[in-house]
Amino acid sequence: MKINVLMPVFDTPVEWLRKAVESIIYQNHPNFQFIIVDDNNPRGALTDYLYGLTQRDCCINIVRKPVNEGIAAALNFGLHYCQGDLIVRMDADDVADPELLKSHDLFFTAHPDRHICGVQIHLFNEKTQWFSAHPAEITRSRALAMPGHWFVNHPGIAYRNAAIKAVGGYDNTPSTLAEDYALWIKFLLAGYTIYNRKEVLIDYRVHPKSFSFAPDRKSPLWHQFLTDQKNLLYE
């Protein structure tokens, strides 16, 4: 199965980015193309590193977005360059297990009727670490019954190219930090089931700028957005 790995990059510390990129380059899977979206980063050490990658590895395609409009727009920009059967999302500050792509290939080959599948993640910072434990299967009714909103991880998730195109890609949400949850709602509304495998295949770096732990996620506006999205499942 041909796989595209999609990673948007903006203002990431170069050392973190290097670890993220190398965790994909050294995957135990031979058939993939790595689409990295340079989200209009200023010229400097980060872009020097990015464009140096193209000299080193033929599986890497760097595409530069002419205007920075947030992560959802960067992801949609990158989707235009994804021609594989399967798209795997990767963040620029996380580290993938060497078996991530191979395991997704095996899963989707064994289950041709499944379209979206996440993995568990290991969250860490300087002080602590913990693990996600999402349920194996999320349907529209299951998502409604859950007390919270976090039922699948964005980093490491894989979706079939046909499925992401069928729902129209990511929405340019009011908050740029909610593109993942808005996409899960779109998938569920379209009748898809979201699956989670039990394997922990991503090391997720938690820091003050982490999208999932950014301070503005605690604002009333943020919580209202999540509630409004979930309420769409009642319609």
N, C-alpha and C positions, 0 to 999 in steps of 0.2 A: 504494500500500500504506500502510495506517495504521500508524504507528510510535509506540510509547511509549518514552521515554527514562527509565530508572529510576536515580535517584541517592540513596543514603542519606547523611545528613549528621550528623556528631557531632563537636563540638569541633575544627572546621576553622578555621584563620586566615581571617578575612573576605576578605582580599585574594586568597588562593588560591581561595576559594570563588567570588568574583566572576568571576575569569578562567575558571573551569570552567563556571559558569552561562552567561556570555556566549558562550562557545564553542559552546554548544548553541542559545541564542537566535538566533544569527546563522548557523545552518546553511543551506545551499543546498538546502533541502527544505521544501516547503510544508505537508506533512500529518503533523504529529506533535503529541503531547502530552507534556509534561515533568512526570513524577511525581517530586517531591522529598520524601523521607521525613525529617522532622524527628524524629530519634531521641531525643526528650525532652531537647533541649538546654536548659540554664538560660537564662532570659530575659536578654537583653543584646544586644550589638552584632550577634552572629551571627543571632539570631532577628529582630532589627529589620530586618536586611538581607533575610532570607528572606521575611518577610511583606510587606515593601515590594514584592517582586517581583510579587505578585498584583495590585497596583494598576497595574502597568506592562505586563504581558503576559498575554493571555488563554490562551496555550498552557500556562501553568504552573499546576500543581495542587500545593499544599503540604499534605501530610498529616502530622499530628503523632501519633507513637506515644506512648501514655500511660506506658509503662515502657521504660527502656533495658535491652535484653537481648542486645545484641551485633548485629553486622552481619548475620548470617544471619537472625535474627528480623526485623530492619528490612527486609531485602529481601523476605521472605515477606509482611510487612505491606504493602509497596508493590505486590507482585504482585496483590493483591486489587483494586487500582485500575487495573490495566493491562488495557485492553479492546481494544488494537490487535492487528493480525495479528503484529507483530514487536516484540520488546522488545530495546532496546539498553542495555547496562550502562555507567554512567558513574560515576567516582569524583569526590569533591568537591574534590580537589586536583590534578587533571589537566586537560589542555587538549585538546579534540577539534579535528581538522582540519575546516574548513568543509564538506568533501565526505563526512564520515563517514556521515551518514544517507542521503544520495542514493546513495552507493556500495553500501550494504547493500540498499537498495530494489532497485537494478538487479541485484545478485547473486541475491537470493532470488526475484525475479520471473523471472529467466532460468533458475533451478534450483529448480523447485517441489518436487523430491524431496529437497532438502537442508534441514536443520533448525537447525544450529548452525554459526556461522562467526565466527572471530576475525580480528583484524588485527594487524599488526606494530606495535610501539611504539618510540618514541624515549625512552630513559631518560636523565635528566639531573639533575645537582646543581651546586653551585658549582665543583666541581673537574674534573668529567669528564662525558662523555656516551657512550652506546653504544646499539646497536639490537638488538632481538630478531630471530631468524631461524628461526621455527618451520616445520616441514614443512607442505606443502599439505594433507595428509590424515592424520588420526589415527583408526585403527580400534582395536578391543580388542587385537588381536594386535600391532599396531604399538606401542601404549602399553606393552605388556608387554616388548617387545624393546628399548625405549629405556632407556639407563642411568640417566636421571634422571626427574624428575617434572614438569618445567616444559615443557609442549608446547603451551600455548595461553595467551593473556593474558586476564585477566578484564576490565580496562577496555577498552571499545570493542567487546566481543563482542556479537553479536546471536543471539538464538534465537527460534524461533517460539513464540508464546504457547501453542499446543497442545502443543508438546514439553515445555516447562517444567511445564505442568500435568500432563502424562502421567507424569512422574517424581516428582511431589509436591513440587516446589519445592526449596528449599535445606534441608539438614539442620542441626539445631542441634548442631554438632560439638563435641567436647570442648574444642578450642581454637577461639576465635572467628576465628582467622586462617586457617582451613583450609576455609572454606565453599566456596571456588572449586574446589579440587582434589576435594573430596567430590562436588561437582556433576558434574564431568567424569567421574568414575568411575560415577556413577549413569547418566549419558547413555550411556556405553559399555556398561554392563551391560544397558541396555534395548535395545541393538542399534543405537544411533545412531552415525554417523560424524561426527567433529568436523573441520571444515575451517578452514584458515588462508589468508587472502589475503596476497599479498606486499606490499601497500601499507602504508606507515607512516602511521597515521591518528590516533595518540594521542601527545601529549607527556606522559610519565609522570614525575612529580616524585619523586625519591628523597630522603628525609630520615629522621631518626632514628625517626619514628613511622610511616613507610611500612609498611603491612601486609606487603608482600613482603620487606622488609628489616629487620623488627623483631628485636631481640636474642633474644627467646624462640623465634624460629624455628630458632635454632642449638642448642636444648636437645635432649637425648636423647629427651624425650617428644615433641617436635615431629617429629623424624626417624622415630620409631617409628610415629606416627600416619600419616605419609605411606606408610611401608612397609606398614602394615596395610591402608590403603586400596588400594594397588596390588595387594596379595595377593588382594583380592576378585576381581580379573580372572581368577585361576586357577580359580576355583570353577565 
